[in-house]
């Protein structure tokens, strides 16, 4: 027969052991929970960092797109201004009978295609002078640029020995070596100077 003291001691040892096991399990559980929590926090931080990176990359991409569009529009606007300036120079050289400057403003493409020489321009502007013709630009209603070709439409006032009239015009300009040049047509030679502006 086991003595009651010894039995109580054995039971206490058993309870202590059970309590120790429970404590160990709780510690393990707490450790695992903290590990899981730390891992989740890490993943969350990683996700937030990735999200932040994605937001920054998205913002930079959007800025680049906006800058590209703005740059293109600025370039187009700049080219439109240059075409408009070429139209005004064309009219100015026509009105002042500046043969050399007018000839320089004619595109190489036109010169080659229609075999336009300096004397052809001299004949044209001499006839214009004889007719007393001057042109005033009323407005440019449209400039359409596609690559190196610009189409220009607008209204001019034409004054000559017969009086003054208003007419619509449509012209083509070609960009050659970075400069917009007038596409002179053969029909605008000395034989027919009725289209305006020349």
C-alpha positions as CSV (number, residue, x, y, z in Angstrom):
1,X,0.0,0.0,0.0
2,X,1.3,3.5,-1.0
3,X,1.5,6.0,1.7
4,X,-0.8,8.9,1.4
5,X,2.1,11.4,1.4
6,X,3.7,9.6,-1.4
7,X,0.5,9.4,-3.3
8,X,-0.1,13.2,-2.9
9,X,3.4,13.9,-4.0
10,X,3.0,11.8,-7.1
11,X,-0.3,13.5,-7.9
12,X,1.3,16.9,-7.4
13,X,4.2,15.9,-9.7
14,X,1.6,14.8,-12.2
15,X,-0.3,18.1,-11.9
16,X,2.9,20.1,-12.1
17,X,4.0,18.2,-15.2
18,X,0.5,18.8,-16.8
19,X,0.7,22.5,-15.9
20,X,4.2,22.7,-17.3
21,X,3.0,21.0,-20.5
22,X,0.1,23.5,-20.7
23,X,2.5,26.4,-20.1
24,X,4.9,25.1,-22.8
25,X,2.0,24.7,-25.2
26,X,0.8,28.2,-24.4
27,X,4.4,29.6,-24.9
28,X,4.6,27.7,-28.2
29,X,1.2,29.0,-29.2
30,X,2.2,32.6,-28.3
31,X,5.5,32.2,-30.1
32,X,3.7,30.8,-33.2
33,X,1.0,33.5,-33.1
34,X,3.7,36.2,-32.9
35,X,5.5,34.6,-35.7
36,X,2.4,34.5,-37.8
37,X,1.6,38.1,-36.8
38,X,5.1,39.2,-37.7
39,X,4.9,37.4,-41.1
40,X,1.5,38.9,-41.8
41,X,2.8,42.4,-40.8
42,X,5.9,41.8,-43.1
43,X,3.6,40.7,-45.9
44,X,1.4,43.7,-45.3
45,X,4.4,46.1,-45.3
46,X,5.7,44.4,-48.4
47,X,2.3,44.8,-50.1
48,X,2.1,48.4,-49.0
49,X,5.7,49.0,-50.3
50,X,4.7,47.3,-53.6
51,X,1.5,49.3,-53.7
52,X,3.5,52.5,-53.0
53,X,6.0,51.5,-55.7
54,X,3.2,50.8,-58.2
55,X,1.6,54.2,-57.3
56,X,4.9,56.0,-57.9
57,X,5.5,54.1,-61.2
58,X,1.9,54.9,-62.3
59,X,2.3,58.5,-61.4
60,X,5.6,58.8,-63.3
61,X,4.1,57.0,-66.3
62,X,1.2,59.4,-66.3
63,X,3.5,62.4,-66.1
64,X,5.5,61.0,-69.0
65,X,2.3,60.6,-71.1
66,X,1.1,64.1,-70.2
67,X,4.6,65.5,-71.0
68,X,4.6,63.6,-74.3
69,X,1.2,65.0,-75.3
70,X,2.1,68.5,-74.2
71,X,5.4,68.2,-76.1
72,X,3.7,67.0,-79.2
73,X,1.0,69.8,-79.0
74,X,3.8,72.4,-78.4
75,X,5.7,71.1,-81.4
76,X,2.6,71.1,-83.6
77,X,1.7,74.6,-82.4
78,X,5.3,75.7,-83.2
79,X,5.2,74.1,-86.6
80,X,1.8,75.8,-87.3
81,X,3.3,79.1,-86.4
82,X,6.2,78.4,-88.8
83,X,3.7,77.5,-91.6
84,X,1.7,80.7,-91.0
85,X,4.9,82.7,-91.1
86,X,5.8,81.1,-94.5
87,X,2.3,82.1,-95.8
88,X,2.9,85.7,-94.7
89,X,6.4,85.8,-96.3
90,X,4.9,84.4,-99.5
91,X,2.4,87.2,-99.7
92,X,5.0,89.8,-98.7
93,X,7.5,88.7,-101.4
94,X,4.7,88.6,-103.9
95,X,3.5,92.2,-103.0
96,X,7.1,93.7,-102.9
97,X,8.0,91.8,-106.1
98,X,11.1,90.4,-104.3
99,X,12.1,87.9,-107.0
100,X,15.0,86.2,-105.2
101,X,13.2,85.8,-101.9
102,X,10.1,84.5,-103.6
103,X,12.1,82.0,-105.6
104,X,13.9,80.9,-102.4
105,X,10.6,80.3,-100.7
106,X,9.4,77.9,-103.6
107,X,10.1,74.3,-102.6
108,X,12.8,72.3,-104.4
109,X,10.1,69.7,-105.1
110,X,8.1,72.3,-107.1
111,X,11.2,73.6,-108.9
112,X,12.1,70.0,-109.9
113,X,8.6,68.9,-110.8
114,X,7.7,72.0,-112.8
115,X,11.2,73.0,-113.9
116,X,10.7,76.4,-112.3
117,X,13.6,78.8,-112.9
118,X,14.4,82.2,-111.4
119,X,13.3,83.9,-114.7
120,X,9.8,82.2,-114.4
121,X,9.3,83.9,-111.0
122,X,10.6,87.2,-112.4
123,X,8.1,86.9,-115.3
124,X,5.3,86.1,-112.8
125,X,6.0,89.0,-110.5
126,X,6.5,91.4,-113.4
127,X,3.1,90.5,-114.7
128,X,1.7,90.9,-111.2
129,X,3.2,94.4,-111.1
130,X,1.8,95.3,-114.5
131,X,-1.6,94.2,-113.3
132,X,-1.1,96.3,-110.1
133,X,-2.0,93.3,-108.0
134,X,-1.4,93.2,-104.3
135,X,-2.7,90.6,-101.8
136,X,-3.8,91.2,-98.2
137,X,-4.2,88.2,-95.9
138,X,-7.6,88.4,-94.3
139,X,-7.3,85.2,-92.2
140,X,-6.0,81.7,-92.1
141,X,-8.9,79.5,-91.3
142,X,-7.0,76.2,-91.2
143,X,-3.5,74.7,-91.1
144,X,-3.3,70.9,-91.3
145,X,0.1,69.3,-90.9
146,X,0.9,65.7,-91.8
147,X,4.5,64.9,-91.6
148,X,6.4,67.4,-94.0
149,X,3.3,68.6,-95.8
150,X,1.0,71.4,-94.6
151,X,-2.3,72.3,-96.1
152,X,-3.3,75.9,-95.6
153,X,-6.8,77.5,-96.2
154,X,-8.0,81.0,-95.6
155,X,-9.2,84.2,-97.1
156,X,-7.4,87.0,-98.9
157,X,-8.3,90.4,-100.3
158,X,-6.9,90.9,-103.9
159,X,-6.5,94.4,-105.3
160,X,-5.6,95.1,-108.9
161,X,-6.3,97.6,-111.7
162,X,-9.8,96.2,-111.9
163,X,-10.7,96.8,-108.3
164,X,-10.7,94.7,-105.1
165,X,-12.2,91.4,-104.4
166,X,-12.1,88.8,-101.6
167,X,-11.2,85.2,-102.4
168,X,-10.6,82.0,-100.6
169,X,-7.3,80.3,-101.0
170,X,-5.8,76.8,-100.5
171,X,-2.1,76.3,-100.6
172,X,0.4,73.5,-99.9
173,X,3.7,74.0,-98.0
174,X,6.5,71.4,-97.8
175,X,9.1,71.2,-95.1
176,X,12.5,71.0,-96.6
177,X,15.6,71.0,-94.4
178,X,13.5,72.2,-91.5
179,X,12.1,75.2,-93.4
180,X,8.5,75.4,-94.7
181,X,8.5,76.1,-98.5
182,X,5.7,77.0,-100.8
183,X,4.6,74.4,-103.3
184,X,4.3,76.5,-106.5
185,X,2.1,74.9,-109.1
186,X,2.6,75.1,-112.8
187,X,-0.8,76.8,-113.3
188,X,0.5,79.7,-111.2
189,X,3.1,80.5,-113.9
190,X,3.1,83.7,-115.9
191,X,0.3,82.4,-118.2
192,X,-2.3,82.3,-115.4
193,X,-1.8,84.6,-112.5
194,X,-5.4,84.6,-111.5
195,X,-5.2,82.2,-108.6
196,X,-4.5,83.8,-105.3
197,X,-2.2,84.2,-103.6
198,X,0.6,83.2,-105.9
